Amino acid sequence: MKNFLLILSLLFLLSSCLKEPDYHSYQLNIVIDFGLDFPQEHKTGAKVSLFNQLKSYTLEASTNSDGSIRFSPIEPGFYSVIISHSYTSEGIMYYYNGAKNIEIFGDKTDSIVVKCTKSGALVVKEFYFSGKTTPAGKPYSNDQYIEIFNNSPEIQYADGISVLEHESYATGENYWANLKDTIVVKMIWTIPGTGNQVPVLPGKSIILARTAINHRDDPNGNQLSPVNLGNAEFEFYVEKQPVIDIDAPNVPNLIEDLFVFRANDVAFHVKGGSAIAIAKIPGKTNKDHKAYIAKNLVSKNTSSGSGSTYYVKIASKYVFDAVELVMDEAHATYKRFPSDLDLGFTYVNSGSGSGKCIRRKIKEVIAGRVVYQDTNNSTEDFLKDVDPKPKIYE
């Protein structure tokens, strides 16, 4: 009987121990401070990770409609909180990140401030400008192109997006350095459409060709050219008399909003002096764009001093992506784009006629979709001296 009572007591004690947790559980409420200008509709869904520093496990959850979140129950200890969030608006990808260490030894409410960085959902994936020398040893650059890539997980619409070229080739000091948060351009070409007519799928791209032909086998081409641009989405075409530029009949033309030097067709500097950007100029129509351009004209004396040439200043806030392209590293001192648009620079070592280009580096692959690196630093973001591979994502 005594043994039975002893066993019963042990069982009761064991049962009591199993029911009682070995720690007190608490509740943590976190409010994310997105800032006053943050859109209310995007506060939902921010990813919050709560990492236990001692036991090395992570709890994850997402914010509700007011930007707050509750973790419960959690054990006491030392934690790291990491917030990551993003959304797309008008072709710009906004990234919000924040972090904080929190001690939890009771119920707690805390707030965490997040900081914003932004990147265009549409980025320059590849820029081929060097051209390729013909079998006869003549220069050939009609096969130049710009490839614009959808770097986001959502469909983006490219119509209304403009391609810009900076006024300077970076052969001397930036004449416009006193204009803050602004770039000055000599060329603006816009993708036609009403805003929802040129969809670019996630992980896909469109080609803007100088001349949209198969340069390898067309009679007007160069059999040594590395590219076939006959399937480009759009073409730079300068309509003038006498006819100089080739107009590919099956490829729609970009809208010429500004082209300061119209003596010839569009040609980017084969040695790499053309710094380019993609932007969305205010207004929904070509007429609106022209009005914006007219209001933002700036002048510069010609080299002969006999007159002035007019260019257009574009506010940096309208720029999605910028590539500070220079002829070589020595010319990088003559920086043109503000550092928040492009902190670095890039170039092609092989030079003109080499048939080489610059291509953005791959950051990661998500469920088969390539995501290219975009840190707003072309020195880090681009590969140099690579073979042109339009619409090949590697």
N, C-alpha and C positions, 0 to 999 in steps of 0.2 A: 504493500500500500504506500509506503514511504517513497519507494522508487517511482511509482505511478505519479504521485504528487510532484516529485522532483522533475520528471519528464514533462508534465503538464505545465509547470512553472517555466521551464526552459522554452517550451513551444510558445507560451504567451509572451515571453520576453523577446523571442525572435520575431514573432508577429508584430510586436510593437515597434521593433527596430526597422522592419521592412516598410511599415506605413509612414514612418517619420522621415522626411528628406534630410540629407546630410548637410543642407544649407538652406538659408532663407531665400526665397525667390522675390525679385523686385520688378518694378516696372520703369521703363525708360521712355520718356516722350521727347521727341526731337522735332524742332521746327526749323525748316530750311529758310534762310534769309536769301532770297533770290535778288533782292533789290527792288526799288520802287517801280522801275520800268518793265519789269518782267511780266509777260502776258499771263493773265490768270488761267487761261485754258491750257497752258503748258505745265502747270505746277503738278499735275497728276503724273505718276509713273517714274519719278526720279529714283534711280537705284541707290539704295543705302545699304552698305555692308558694315556689320558690327563684328569686329575681330577680337577674340579673347586672347590677350597677349601671353598669358601663362599657359593655357591649355591648347592654343593654336587651332581653334575652330572658328568658323565664320557663320553668322546668321545674316540672311539677306531678306530684304523686303522693299516695297515701293511706296512712295508717298501718295497720300490721298489728294483730293481736289484743293485743299488749302495749303498744300506743301508741307504737311506734317506727317509723322509716323510714330507708331507705338510698338515697342518690343516688350513682350510679356509672355511668360515669366522668363527672367534671366537671373543667373547666379551672380553673386558679388564678385568683383575683381576689377582688373585694369583692362580697358578696351580702347581700340582705335576705331574711329568712325570715318568712313570714306563715302563721299557722295559723288556720283557721276550721272550726268544728264545731258541730253541734247535734243534739239528740234530744228526743223528747217522752216525758213520763212523767206519768201521772195528769192529763192535760190541761194540763200546764205545758210550754212550750217553753224549753229550756235552751240558751243560746248560749255557746260557749267561743271566745275569741279571744286571740291572742298574736303578738308580733312581736319580731324580734331581728336585728341586723346581725352578720354573720359574715365573717371573713377566711379564705380557703382558700389555703394555700400548702404543703399537705401533707395526708395523711390526717388526718381530724379526727372527734371525737365530741363532741357538745354537747347540752345540754338546754335546753328552753324552757318557761317557766311560762305557762300560759294562765289567764285570769280568766273567771269565770262571770257572765253576766247572764241574766235569765229573763223570759219573756213568755208569757202564756197563749196556747195554741193557739186557744182560743176567746176572742174579744174583742167588745166592744160596737162594732158597726159604725155604728149609728144610734140616736138617742134622740129621740123626738118627744113633747113634753110641753106645748107652748104652747097647743094646742087651736085651734079656729077659731070666731070669732063667727058666730052664725046670721044668716039674712036679717032676722030681727026684732031683731037687735042684742043678743041674749042670749049669755052665755058658754056654751061647749060644749067639753068636754075628754074625753068618753068615748072619743075616737079616739086616745088616747095609746098608745104602744107602745115596746118595747125590741127591737132586732134584734141577735141574737147570731150572729157570723160565724166560720166555721172558717178561720183565717188560716194554717193549716199545709198541707203537701202530703199529709197522711194523714187518713183518716177519723177523726173524733172522735165520742164518744158524749156526748150532752148530758144524759141522764137522771142524776139525782143532783146536777146543778149547781143552785146556789141564787142567786137575785137578792136583793141586800141594798139597803136604803136607810138612809143614815146618820141618826142621831137628830136632828141639827141641820140647820136651814135656813141656817146661816151668817149669822145676823143679829146675832151677838155672839161674844165669845170662846168658843173650843172648851172646853166644860166638862170634856172628857175628855182634855185635852192631856197630863196627867201619866201616862196609860196608854201606855207605849211599845210599838211594834210591834203595835198593836191598833186596831181600829175598833169603835165602839159603834153598834148598829143598832136601828131600831124596826120593821123589816119583814124577814122572811125567807120567800120563796116558792120552792119547789123543784120542778124538773121531775120528774115521776113516772117510775119505771122501775127496773129491776134493775141497770143499768150498761151494757147493750148493746142497748137497745131503741129508742133515739132517735139513729140515726146522722146525722151532719152531714157531707156530702161536702166534700172540699177545695174552697175557693172558693165555698161555698154558706152559707146562713144559715137561721135559724128566727126566727119572730116570736112574741113574747109580748105579747098584746094586752090592754089594759084591758077592752075589750068587742069580741069577735070577730064583728063584723057588717060589711056593706058600709055604711059611714057615709054614703055619698053618696045612696043610694036607699032605705035601710031607713026605715020609719015612725018608728022610735026614734032615727034618726040626724040628720044635718045635711047638707043638700044642698050646702053650701059646704065640707064637709070635704075635705081633699086625699087621703084614703086609703080604700081598700077593704081591710078586715081580715077579710073572711069566710073567707079561706084561711090564717089564722094557725094555727100549730101548737099554741099553748096560750093559755089565757086566765086572767087574774086574776079569781077569782069568790069573793065573800064570802057564804057560806051562813048566813043568819040570818033571823029573823022579827022584824018584818014584812019581806017581801022588798023590798029596795032595788035590789040589783044585778041586771043582766040576765045570764042564763046562756044563752049560745049553745049549742044542743043538739048541734051537729056538731063542736064543738071541745073537746078535753079540758081540764080545769081543772088549774092548778098546785096543788101541795100547800101549804096555809097552815101553815107551821111557826111563824111569829111575825107578829102584826099587832097592835101595841100599841093603836092607835086604831081600834076596830071600829065606831064610830058610823055610818060610811058605807062605801061601797065603796072599793076602792083608787083613790087619786088622787095623781098626782105634782104637785108645785108648778108651776103654770102659768107662774110668773115665773122658774123655774129654780133654786129652792133645793134641789131633791132631788139629793143626791150619791149615785150608785149604784155598785154593784160586783157582780161575779159571782165565786162562790167554791165550793169543795167542802168542806162541813162534815164533820168526822170521822164515820165510821159509814156503813154500807151501807143501813140501813133508816130509815124514818120514826121508829121507836122510838129508834134510835140518835141521830138528830138531836135529838129531844126531850130525851134524856138529856144531850147536850152543852149544849143551851140551858139546861136547868135548873141545870147546874153553873157556868154563866158569866153569871148574872144580875147586873146592877149597877143601883143605884137613884139616882134624882135627885128632889129635892123639887119638887113642883108649883109653878107660878107663884103660887098663892094661899097656899102654905105649909101647906096643910091635910093634906097626905099626901105619898106618894112614888109615882113611876111607875118601873116596872122595864123595863130594856132588856137587850140581850145584847151582850157583848163577843166579838169574833171576832179570833183571831190573824191577823196580816197574812200569815203563811206559807200560809194556806188560800185567799187571794184570788188569782184569775187576772188580773182586770182591774178597774180602778177609774177612775171619771170624776168629777172634782171640779167639779161643776156649781154655778155661783153665779148670783145674780140680775143682777149687773153687776160691772164691774171693781172698784168701790169695796168690794164685799163679799168680794173675794178675800183680803183680809187675815185673814179669819176661817177659816183653813184647817182642814180636818177630817181628811183622809187623810194618812198619813205620806208623806214625799217619795219614798220608794222605791216606793210604789204609784202616786202621781201627783205629779210635781214641780210641775205647773202647774194650770191651771183653764180652764174655758170657759163660754160663756153664749150666749144668743140676744138680740141687740140689739133685735129687733123687738117683743119683749115678748109678753104673754099675748094670746091670740086672733088671733095673726098667722098661724098655720098653718105656721110655720117650725120647723126642727129643727137639730140638730148632726149632722154625718156625718164619719166618719174619712177622712182623706186617703189617696189611693192612693200607695203607695211604688213599686210596680213591677208589671208583668204578666209572668208566667212561663208560656210555652206556653198563653196564653189565660186563665190563672188569675190573678185579681186578688189582690194581696197588699197589705193596708192597713198604713199606718205605725203603729208601736207602740213609742214611745220612753219610755213611762210619763211623758209630759208632755202633758197635754190642751191646753195652750196651743199647742203645735206640731202635735199629732196630728189636731186636729179643724177642720173647716170650720164656720163659724157662719152662721146665717140662710140656710139652704138649704131647698129644697122636700123634703118627705119622699118617699123613693123606696124603699119596702120591697122587698127582693129584686131591686133593680136595682143592679148592681155597676159603678159608674163614679165 
